[in-house]
Amino acid sequence: MLHGKKILLGVCGSIAAYKSAFLVRLLVKAGAEVKVVMTGSACGFVDPLTFSTLSKNPVLTSFTNDEATWNSHVELGLWADFFLIAPASANTIAKCASGFCDNLLTATYLSAKCQVAFAPAMDLDMWKHPATQFNVNTLRRFGNEIIPVNAGELASGLSGEGRMAEPEEIIAYLEKWFAIQKKRDDHYGKLKGKKFLITAGPTIESIDPVRYISNHSTGKMGFALAEELAALQADVTIVKGPTSFNPELKSIKIIPVSSAEEMYEASVKLFPKADVAIMAAAVSDYKPVSVSKLKIKKNDDGLHIDLVKNPDILASLGKKKKKNQLLVGFALETDDEVNNAKKKLSGKNLDMIVLNSLRDKGAGFGYDTNKITILKRKGDAKSFSLKSKPDVARDIIDEIITLMNG
């Protein structure tokens, strides 16, 4: 997967710089073309000659070399298929997050047209400091990847203990990243112009001005689907319940709602123009019959609240679904999971349902991972291993594309 890829490696001043020498050797062995840019402080840890020998390319450490020849950071940024900064010191992370470019490495970062990933390397206290975490979060908002210590899977959030990931982990990360890009290239254009409606997050049902009924949904799965679909040039609208999460891609249209009734109204309005609707939200099944205008006072007799059913969004859309539309639902179950999902699939006129079980460790609300089983109208149930939610989103989209072509 790395054969013929142009990898630009940035090396910062850290004791972990010695790992990058092994990393260059593995990259070259995998068939990648490697160029190395070092900061001045990095040269104090590893001699540039080491990287030059391993990469078979001159190592660049400043804007000019000994012959006063200009080293163009712009050309470096255009040359690379992937810019990897490993180790990435707290200082360089801060500079890149703030837009400083006082050395060749940081200037190249600002000129890079390719994907950039940072493999942090620092002591635990530096890593956990709010300033570092702020800078790392800023880099992620700019579209950069952060490679944690456990980089066997693509990072979907902050992780790790501050030490640099092992070279083998980084190689696995790069191979997976390029594999995902290849799959995106294969799918690219298939979804262009297709309209996707996604619901995500919880809904809340007010009891009084202070209290409400809700659930533990964060919306992570729905947002992962929205991000991946938007990356494939689909036209994505997400109806999101009350959650702090938001998609990063500006092309995604966001419609914020609060209650199940509001989510129902927004979904019914948008559904007729949608090619595919993915109902990933955790909608409250019930709401109070009446909402108190004043805060309900505590008393010794306890509190009794009469509840009434909320509108069933999935069932309503299933009744309105046309032949050229696909409707995808989610089922979170605790027992007899597959049979319950099958009933929901047929009873609500769905084309596909994504099943989660709360009995699976690492699946369900709040996790960065998920474990799913996909059921369709025809064929056997298809189960997947525990994966990051972005990876789960890709599996779901693969199955949707199969249905669309089917």
Secondary structure as UniProt FT lines:
FT   TURN            3..4
FT   STRAND          6..11
FT   TURN            15..16
FT   HELIX           17..29
FT   TURN            30..31
FT   STRAND          33..38
FT   HELIX           41..44
FT   HELIX           48..55
FT   TURN            66..67
FT   HELIX           73..79
FT   STRAND          82..88
FT   HELIX           90..98
FT   HELIX           104..111
FT   STRAND          115..120
FT   HELIX           124..128
FT   HELIX           130..141
FT   TURN            142..143
FT   STRAND          145..146
FT   TURN            151..152
FT   HELIX           167..187
FT   TURN            188..190
FT   TURN            192..193
FT   STRAND          195..200
FT   STRAND          205..206
FT   STRAND          212..213
FT   HELIX           220..231
FT   TURN            232..233
FT   STRAND          235..240
FT   TURN            250..251
FT   STRAND          253..256
FT   HELIX           260..270
FT   HELIX           271..273
FT   STRAND          276..279
FT   STRAND          286..288
FT   TURN            300..301
FT   STRAND          307..309
FT   HELIX           313..320
FT   TURN            323..324
FT   STRAND          326..333
FT   HELIX           337..347
FT   TURN            348..349
FT   STRAND          352..357
FT   TURN            358..359
FT   TURN            361..362
FT   TURN            365..366
FT   STRAND          369..370
FT   STRAND          373..376
FT   STRAND          382..383
FT   STRAND          387..388
FT   HELIX           389..405
//
